[in-house]
Amino acid sequence: MEAWFSPQTAPWFSFLSLFALLACLSEYAKKGLYRSGVMTAYWAAFGLGIAFLLGAGAAFLLHQPIYVVFSLGLTGIVMTPAMGGGIIGITREYRRAEMRQSIAQDL
């Protein structure tokens, strides 16, 4: 079986760490702005992490070279909990912002 990508391509998966820039969106959450866009971005990144984990599992079962399994698996292992935790934190921030807005309206 032919490898899904070359060993020279594998290091490029490290650029997916740029998804950490989604943390910048927390400022919008604190202000209660752009909820659907921010949540969509986080859920999409979480889904991508799951897809990488599934891809790593498939690569392992299909006897792909170790660099294919490792690069897909490591990317999924890092992205999935990071984005899942981000979803929890962002949801909490939006709830706090809604509470602040509700209190401000009552005054």
N, C-alpha and C positions, 0 to 999 in steps of 0.2 A: 504494500500500500504506500502511496505517495504521501509525504508530509503535507499538512494543510498550509504551512508557510515555512519560510527558510529560517535558519538560525540567525541570519542578519536582521530579520524582521522582528524577532522576539523582543529585543530591547525596546522597541517602540511602544510596547504596551505600558511602559513606565510613564508615558505622557498622559495616560488616563488618570494619573494622580492630579491632573489639573481640575478634576471634578471637585477637589477640595475647595476650589474657588466658590462653590455653591454656598459655602459658609458666609460669604459676603452678603448673601440674600437675607441673612438673619436680621439685618437692620430694617428691611422692609417688614419683616414679621413683627418686630418690636413696635413699629408704627401702625401695624394693621393694614398694610398696603399690599396690593397685588397677590392676594392669597391664592387664587387659582393658578397663576403662573408659577409662583414659587413652589407650591405643592406639586404641580405637574413636573417641574424640573427635578425635584427630589425623588418622586416616585419613578420617573423615567430612569434616573441614575440607579436607583435601587433595583429596578427591573433589569437593567443592564448588568449589574453585579450578579444577579441570579442567573442570567443568561451565560455569563462567563463561567460560573460554577457548573452549570449544566454542560457547557461546552467542554470543560476540563474532564468531567465525568465521561462524556462521550469519547473524547480523545483517548482517555485511558482504556476504555473498553474496546476501542478500535485499534489499539496498539500503535498509537502515534508516538513519535519520538518524545523523549522526556522534556525537551525544551518547549514543545507545544503544550503538553499537559501542565508543566510548571508555570509558563507565562499566563495561560488562561486561568489556572487555578489560583495563583497568587493574586492576580488582578481581582478575581471574584471574592477571594477571602478578605481582601482589604476593602473593596468597595461596598460589599453587601452590609456588613455591620456598621460601617461608617455612615452610609446613607440611611440605614434603618434607624440608627440613633439620631441622625439629623432630622428625620421625619418626626420623631417623638419630641425633640427639642423645639422644632419649628411650630408644631401643633400647639405645644404649651405656650409659646410666645404669642401666637395668634389668639389663644384663649385669654391670656392676660391683657392683650390689647383690646379685645372685645369687652372685657370687664372694666377696664379703664374708661372706655368710651361710654359704656352703660352708666357708670357712676357719674361721669361728667354730664351726661344728659339729665340725670336725676337732680343734679344741683341746680 
